[in-house]
Amino acid sequence: MSFNKHSQIIIISVLLTTLMACSEPPEQAKAAQAQRPLTQIDVAQVVSKPVQSWFTYTTRLEAPQQVALKPRVSGVVNTIDFVEGQQVKQGDLLFSLDPRPFEAQVASLRAQVASAVAEYQQAKSEAARAARLRKRDAISSEEAESRTTAAKKAQAQISALNAQLQAAQLDLEFTKITAPIDGVISRAEITKGNTVNANQSTLTNIVSDQKMYAYFDIDERTWNSHFEQAKASDNLPVVMQLLGSDEFAHQGHVDFIDNQINTSTGTLRVRATFLDNSKLRSGAFARIRLASQEAQQQVLIPERAIGTDLKNRFVLIVDDKNTLQYRPITVGDRYGEFRVITKGLTASDIIAVNGPAKVGPGMPIEPRTTQLNADAIGFTLGAPLNQTLLTAK
């Protein structure tokens, strides 16, 4: 019996030792967990900037006036009186044709007019004499009427010859070919000594340069969503970038909106006008930015900070206890790597910059403060193009 009691004491001692040994690891685990460092997470305050929604279109510039200069009469080119590629003014002499055939025609018609005037004077005198003789019944009424008719025909002949003379004088004037508009002239397509045909041969081209037009097409959905209330008289501002330039350096305004949607393309034709004529050339490729509203202060965050679940887009914000919290958001337009947040965040909120990839709501963290740099992003209409353009919502 003493042996059994001794064995029971040993067994009880072992069990107590085992229980004590098993009870120690959880406490040690808690202590280890308390001493374990928190996860470091990059956090930053959201960006708040004036933001403007705009749309970008491509086009080619057009001069308001373009002239393919053609002669009004046929003849031989006598002189070329301009410097190719230079400015010309309306009325400047550009070409002259050999005038001698036209001068001869004018001289011939002047002689014919003089002869017709003499004939008319004689017929008029005979008609007057016939009228006097008729009063004395010294001539028949038929003869008197015949002389009166002859005088009227002679007068009509003078009118016809004067019209021909006027046309010949115009042809003579047309041998001096002048600039019909102000602008920049191209090269001479036909050189001295060549024969040109009236209204067929192209002598050169002139384009006006006081202003330039840029036509572009806005799709029906965008127009109805953003520009439905716009009128040409509103002079909506636009900016333009030329090919090879990094900036939208040219400012203009919309001065024409077409009166109907093109049913074939579902677009509306719009025209912007630019008055800066120092660097603009007709036919140049250009990008046009058109804003739909005035700039408004908006909250922006990096695209990578946004998470998506089955219901919402969300971000993780940092509370005053350095714990991550779930916050549903509504997103707007994207500008480069940044996205406008239209609902869910305020300008004072601090977010997990890299999103919910390795962390989740309710998780305590060690915040590693960073700063969001949006200086290289253009958020308004006149911003440079050294950044990614706006994309639709």
C-alpha positions as CSV (number, residue, x, y, z in Angstrom):
1,M,0.0,0.0,0.0
2,S,2.9,2.3,0.8
3,F,4.3,1.7,-2.7
4,N,1.0,2.6,-4.3
5,K,0.7,5.8,-2.3
6,H,4.2,6.7,-3.3
7,S,3.5,6.0,-7.0
8,Q,0.3,8.1,-6.8
9,I,2.3,11.0,-5.3
10,I,4.9,10.8,-8.1
11,I,2.2,10.7,-10.8
12,I,0.4,13.7,-9.3
13,S,3.7,15.6,-9.2
14,V,4.4,14.8,-12.8
15,L,0.9,15.9,-13.8
16,L,1.2,19.1,-11.9
17,T,4.6,19.8,-13.5
18,T,3.1,19.1,-16.9
19,L,0.2,21.3,-16.4
20,M,2.4,24.1,-15.2
21,A,4.7,23.6,-18.2
22,C,1.7,23.7,-20.6
23,S,0.4,26.9,-19.0
24,E,3.6,28.9,-19.6
25,P,3.9,29.1,-23.4
26,P,0.6,31.2,-23.9
27,E,1.8,33.8,-21.5
28,Q,5.2,33.8,-23.2
29,A,3.5,34.1,-26.6
30,K,1.5,37.0,-25.4
31,A,4.7,38.7,-24.1
32,A,6.4,37.9,-27.4
33,Q,3.5,39.3,-29.4
34,A,3.5,42.5,-27.3
35,Q,7.2,42.9,-28.0
36,R,6.8,42.2,-31.8
37,P,7.2,45.5,-33.9
38,L,4.2,46.8,-35.8
39,T,4.1,46.7,-39.6
40,Q,5.5,49.9,-41.2
41,I,3.1,51.4,-43.8
42,D,3.6,54.3,-46.1
43,V,0.9,56.9,-45.3
44,A,0.3,60.4,-46.6
45,Q,-2.2,63.2,-46.4
46,V,-4.4,63.4,-49.5
47,V,-3.8,66.1,-52.1
48,S,-6.2,69.0,-52.5
49,K,-5.9,71.0,-55.7
50,P,-8.0,73.0,-58.2
51,V,-9.1,70.5,-60.8
52,Q,-10.7,71.1,-64.2
53,S,-12.2,68.5,-66.5
54,W,-11.1,68.8,-70.1
55,F,-11.1,66.9,-73.3
56,T,-8.5,66.6,-75.9
57,Y,-9.1,66.4,-79.7
58,T,-6.7,66.3,-82.7
59,T,-7.1,68.5,-85.8
60,R,-5.3,70.4,-88.5
61,L,-5.3,74.1,-88.7
62,E,-7.1,75.9,-91.6
63,A,-6.7,79.4,-92.8
64,P,-10.0,81.4,-93.0
65,Q,-9.2,82.5,-96.5
66,Q,-7.3,80.4,-99.1
67,V,-6.9,81.4,-102.7
68,A,-5.6,79.4,-105.6
69,L,-4.7,82.3,-107.9
70,K,-5.8,81.9,-111.5
71,P,-5.7,84.4,-114.4
72,R,-9.0,85.8,-115.7
73,V,-7.6,86.1,-119.2
74,S,-5.3,83.9,-121.3
75,G,-1.9,85.2,-122.3
76,V,1.9,85.0,-121.9
77,V,3.4,85.7,-118.4
78,N,5.4,88.8,-118.8
79,T,6.7,89.5,-115.3
80,I,6.6,87.9,-111.8
81,D,6.4,90.7,-109.2
82,F,6.6,89.1,-105.8
83,V,9.0,87.4,-103.5
84,E,8.0,83.8,-102.9
85,G,7.0,82.9,-99.4
86,Q,6.5,86.5,-98.3
87,Q,3.7,88.6,-96.9
88,V,1.5,90.3,-99.5
89,K,-1.3,92.8,-99.2
90,Q,-4.5,93.0,-101.0
91,G,-4.0,94.8,-104.3
92,D,-0.2,94.1,-104.6
93,L,0.9,93.3,-108.1
94,L,1.9,89.6,-108.4
95,F,2.0,88.8,-112.2
96,S,1.6,90.6,-115.4
97,L,0.7,89.2,-118.8
98,D,1.7,90.5,-122.2
99,P,-0.8,93.4,-122.6
100,R,-0.3,94.1,-126.3
101,P,-3.1,91.9,-127.8
102,F,-5.5,93.5,-125.3
103,E,-4.3,97.0,-126.0
104,A,-4.9,96.4,-129.7
105,Q,-8.4,95.1,-129.0
106,V,-9.2,98.2,-126.9
107,A,-7.9,100.5,-129.6
108,S,-10.0,98.7,-132.3
109,L,-13.2,99.0,-130.3
110,R,-12.6,102.7,-129.5
111,A,-12.3,103.3,-133.2
112,Q,-15.5,101.3,-133.8
113,V,-17.3,103.4,-131.1
114,A,-16.1,106.6,-132.8
115,S,-17.4,105.4,-136.2
116,A,-20.7,104.4,-134.6
117,V,-21.0,107.8,-133.0
118,A,-20.5,109.5,-136.4
119,E,-23.1,107.2,-138.0
120,Y,-25.5,107.9,-135.2
121,Q,-25.0,111.7,-135.6
122,Q,-25.8,111.4,-139.3
123,A,-28.8,109.2,-138.7
124,K,-30.1,111.5,-136.0
125,S,-29.8,114.5,-138.4
126,E,-31.6,112.6,-141.1
127,A,-34.4,111.7,-138.7
128,A,-34.8,115.3,-137.6
129,R,-34.9,116.5,-141.3
130,A,-37.4,113.8,-142.1
131,A,-39.6,115.0,-139.2
132,R,-39.6,118.5,-140.6
133,L,-40.4,117.3,-144.1
134,R,-43.2,115.2,-142.9
135,K,-44.9,118.2,-141.3
136,R,-45.1,119.7,-144.8
137,D,-46.1,116.4,-146.4
138,A,-42.9,116.5,-148.4
139,I,-42.0,112.9,-147.4
140,S,-44.0,109.8,-146.8
141,S,-44.6,108.6,-143.3
142,E,-42.8,105.3,-144.0
143,E,-39.7,107.1,-145.0
144,A,-39.8,109.3,-141.9
145,E,-40.2,106.3,-139.6
146,S,-37.4,104.5,-141.5
147,R,-35.0,107.3,-140.7
148,T,-36.1,107.5,-137.1
149,T,-35.5,103.7,-136.8
150,A,-32.1,104.0,-138.4
151,A,-31.1,106.6,-135.8
152,K,-32.2,104.4,-132.9
153,K,-30.3,101.4,-134.4
154,A,-27.2,103.6,-134.6
155,Q,-27.6,104.6,-131.0
156,A,-28.0,101.0,-129.9
157,Q,-24.9,100.1,-131.9
158,I,-23.0,102.7,-129.9
159,S,-24.2,101.1,-126.6
160,A,-23.2,97.6,-127.8
161,L,-19.7,98.7,-128.9
162,N,-19.3,100.6,-125.6
163,A,-20.1,97.3,-123.7
164,Q,-17.5,95.5,-125.8
165,L,-15.0,98.3,-125.1
166,Q,-15.6,98.0,-121.4
167,A,-15.1,94.3,-121.5
168,A,-11.9,94.7,-123.5
169,Q,-10.7,97.3,-121.0
170,L,-11.4,94.9,-118.1
171,D,-9.4,92.2,-120.0
172,L,-6.5,94.6,-120.3
173,E,-6.8,95.3,-116.5
174,F,-6.7,91.6,-115.9
175,T,-3.3,91.3,-117.4
176,K,-2.2,92.9,-114.1
177,I,-2.8,90.1,-111.6
178,T,-3.0,91.4,-108.0
179,A,-3.4,89.8,-104.6
180,P,-7.1,89.4,-103.7
181,I,-6.4,89.0,-100.0
182,D,-3.8,89.7,-97.3
183,G,-1.7,86.7,-96.5
184,V,1.4,84.7,-97.2
185,I,2.1,83.8,-100.8
186,S,3.6,80.5,-102.0
187,R,6.0,79.9,-104.9
188,A,5.2,80.8,-108.5
189,E,3.7,77.6,-110.2
190,I,4.2,79.1,-113.7
191,T,7.3,81.1,-114.6
192,K,7.9,83.9,-117.0
193,G,7.3,83.2,-120.7
194,N,4.7,80.5,-120.3
195,T,1.2,80.8,-121.6
196,V,-1.6,80.6,-119.1
197,N,-5.3,79.8,-119.7
198,A,-8.1,81.9,-118.3
199,N,-9.6,80.4,-115.1
200,Q,-7.6,77.2,-115.5
201,S,-3.9,77.7,-114.9
202,T,-2.9,78.0,-111.2
203,L,-0.3,80.7,-110.8
204,T,0.3,80.5,-107.0
205,N,-1.5,80.1,-103.7
206,I,-2.2,82.6,-100.9
207,V,-3.3,81.8,-97.4
208,S,-4.5,84.4,-94.9
209,D,-2.5,84.5,-91.6
210,Q,-4.3,86.9,-89.3
211,K,-6.0,84.1,-87.5
212,M,-6.3,80.3,-87.8
213,Y,-9.3,77.9,-87.5
214,A,-9.2,74.5,-85.8
215,Y,-12.2,72.3,-86.6
216,F,-12.8,69.2,-84.4
217,D,-15.6,66.8,-83.7
218,I,-17.1,66.2,-80.2
219,D,-19.0,62.9,-79.8
220,E,-22.7,63.2,-79.0
221,R,-22.4,61.6,-75.5
222,T,-19.7,64.0,-74.4
223,W,-21.5,67.0,-75.8
224,N,-24.7,66.1,-74.0
225,S,-22.9,65.3,-70.7
226,H,-20.6,68.3,-70.5
227,F,-21.4,71.0,-73.1
228,E,-25.2,70.8,-73.6
229,Q,-25.7,74.4,-72.5
230,A,-22.8,75.9,-74.4
231,K,-23.3,78.4,-77.1
232,A,-20.8,79.9,-79.6
233,S,-21.3,83.3,-78.0
234,D,-20.0,81.9,-74.7
235,N,-16.5,82.0,-76.3
236,L,-15.4,78.8,-74.4
237,P,-11.6,78.9,-73.9
238,V,-9.4,76.4,-75.5
239,V,-5.6,75.8,-75.6
240,M,-3.6,74.2,-78.4
241,Q,-0.4,72.2,-78.7
242,L,1.5,72.0,-81.9
243,L,3.4,68.9,-83.0
244,G,6.9,68.9,-81.5
245,S,6.0,71.1,-78.6
246,D,5.6,70.0,-75.0
247,E,3.2,72.7,-74.0
248,F,-0.3,73.9,-74.9
249,A,1.1,77.4,-75.5
250,H,-1.6,78.8,-77.8
251,Q,-4.9,80.2,-76.4
252,G,-8.1,80.6,-78.4
253,H,-11.8,80.3,-78.1
254,V,-14.8,78.5,-79.6
255,D,-16.6,80.7,-82.0
256,F,-18.7,78.2,-84.0
257,I,-20.9,75.3,-83.1
258,D,-22.6,73.4,-85.9
259,N,-26.4,73.4,-85.9
260,Q,-26.9,69.6,-86.1
261,I,-25.3,66.2,-85.1
262,N,-23.7,64.4,-88.0
263,T,-25.8,61.2,-88.2
264,S,-23.1,59.3,-89.9
265,T,-20.5,59.8,-87.2
266,G,-22.6,60.8,-84.1
267,T,-20.4,63.9,-83.6
268,L,-20.9,67.7,-83.6
269,R,-18.5,69.9,-85.5
270,V,-17.0,72.7,-83.4
271,R,-14.5,75.4,-84.4
272,A,-11.9,77.2,-82.3
273,T,-10.2,80.4,-83.5
274,F,-6.6,81.4,-82.7
275,L,-5.4,84.9,-83.2
276,D,-1.7,84.2,-82.6
277,N,-0.4,84.3,-86.1
278,S,3.4,84.3,-85.4
279,K,3.8,80.6,-85.4
280,L,0.6,79.1,-86.8
281,R,0.5,77.7,-90.3
282,S,-2.4,76.3,-92.2
283,G,-2.4,72.5,-92.4
284,A,-0.4,72.1,-89.1
285,F,-1.3,69.2,-86.9
286,A,-2.5,70.2,-83.5
287,R,-4.1,69.0,-80.2
288,I,-6.9,71.0,-78.8
289,R,-8.0,71.0,-75.1
290,L,-11.5,72.1,-74.3
291,A,-12.7,72.5,-70.7
292,S,-16.3,71.8,-69.7
293,Q,-16.3,73.8,-66.5
294,E,-14.3,76.2,-64.2
295,A,-11.6,74.7,-61.9
296,Q,-12.9,73.4,-58.6
297,Q,-11.1,72.3,-55.5
298,Q,-11.0,68.5,-55.3
299,V,-9.4,65.7,-53.2
300,L,-6.9,63.5,-55.1
301,I,-5.1,60.3,-54.2
302,P,-2.8,57.9,-56.1
303,E,-4.6,55.2,-58.1
304,R,-2.6,52.5,-56.3
305,A,-4.2,53.5,-53.0
306,I,-7.7,52.5,-54.1
307,G,-9.0,49.0,-53.3
308,T,-12.0,47.2,-54.7
309,D,-14.4,44.8,-53.1
310,L,-17.6,43.3,-54.2
311,K,-19.6,46.5,-53.4
312,N,-17.3,49.5,-53.4
313,R,-14.1,51.1,-54.2
314,F,-12.4,52.0,-50.9
315,V,-9.3,53.3,-49.2
316,L,-7.7,52.5,-45.9
317,I,-7.4,55.6,-43.7
318,V,-5.3,56.0,-40.6
319,D,-7.1,57.0,-37.4
320,D,-5.7,58.8,-34.4
321,K,-4.7,55.4,-32.9
322,N,-2.6,54.5,-35.9
323,T,-5.2,51.8,-36.9
324,L,-6.4,51.3,-40.5
325,Q,-10.0,51.9,-41.1
326,Y,-12.2,51.0,-44.1
327,R,-13.6,54.0,-46.0
328,P,-15.8,53.6,-49.2
329,I,-15.2,56.3,-51.9
330,T,-16.6,57.6,-55.2
331,V,-14.0,58.2,-57.8
332,G,-14.0,60.8,-60.6
333,D,-11.6,61.7,-63.4
334,R,-8.0,60.4,-63.6
335,Y,-5.0,62.7,-64.0
336,G,-1.8,60.8,-64.6
337,E,-1.4,58.6,-61.6
338,F,-3.9,60.5,-59.5
339,R,-7.6,60.0,-59.2
340,V,-10.2,62.6,-58.2
341,I,-12.3,61.5,-55.2
342,T,-15.7,63.1,-55.4
343,K,-17.1,61.5,-52.2
344,G,-15.7,59.8,-49.1
345,L,-12.6,61.7,-48.3
346,T,-11.8,65.2,-46.9
347,A,-8.6,67.2,-47.4
348,S,-7.4,66.3,-43.9
349,D,-7.6,62.5,-44.3
350,I,-4.5,60.4,-44.1
351,I,-4.4,57.2,-46.2
352,A,-2.4,54.1,-46.8
353,V,-0.5,55.1,-49.9
354,N,0.0,51.6,-51.4
355,G,-3.6,50.4,-50.8
356,P,-4.8,47.2,-49.1
357,A,-2.3,44.8,-50.8
358,K,-0.6,43.7,-47.5
359,V,-2.8,45.3,-44.8
360,G,-6.5,45.4,-43.9
361,P,-9.0,47.3,-41.8
362,G,-8.6,47.2,-38.1
363,M,-4.8,46.5,-38.3
364,P,-2.6,48.6,-36.1
365,I,0.4,50.0,-37.9
366,E,3.5,52.0,-37.5
367,P,2.9,54.9,-40.0
368,R,5.8,55.9,-42.2
369,T,4.9,59.4,-43.3
370,T,5.5,60.3,-47.0
371,Q,4.4,63.2,-49.1
372,L,2.3,62.9,-52.3
373,N,4.0,65.0,-55.1
374,A,1.5,66.1,-57.7
375,D,3.5,69.1,-59.0
376,A,4.3,67.4,-62.4
377,I,0.6,66.7,-63.0
378,G,-1.6,69.1,-64.9
379,F,-5.0,69.5,-63.3
380,T,-6.3,72.6,-65.2
381,L,-6.8,73.5,-68.8
382,G,-3.6,75.5,-69.3
383,A,-1.3,72.9,-67.8
384,P,1.8,71.7,-69.7
385,L,1.7,68.4,-71.5
386,N,4.6,66.8,-69.6
387,Q,2.1,64.5,-67.9
388,T,-0.5,61.9,-68.7
389,L,-3.7,63.4,-70.1
390,L,-7.1,63.2,-68.5
391,T,-9.1,60.0,-69.0
392,A,-12.8,59.7,-68.9
393,K,-14.7,58.6,-65.8
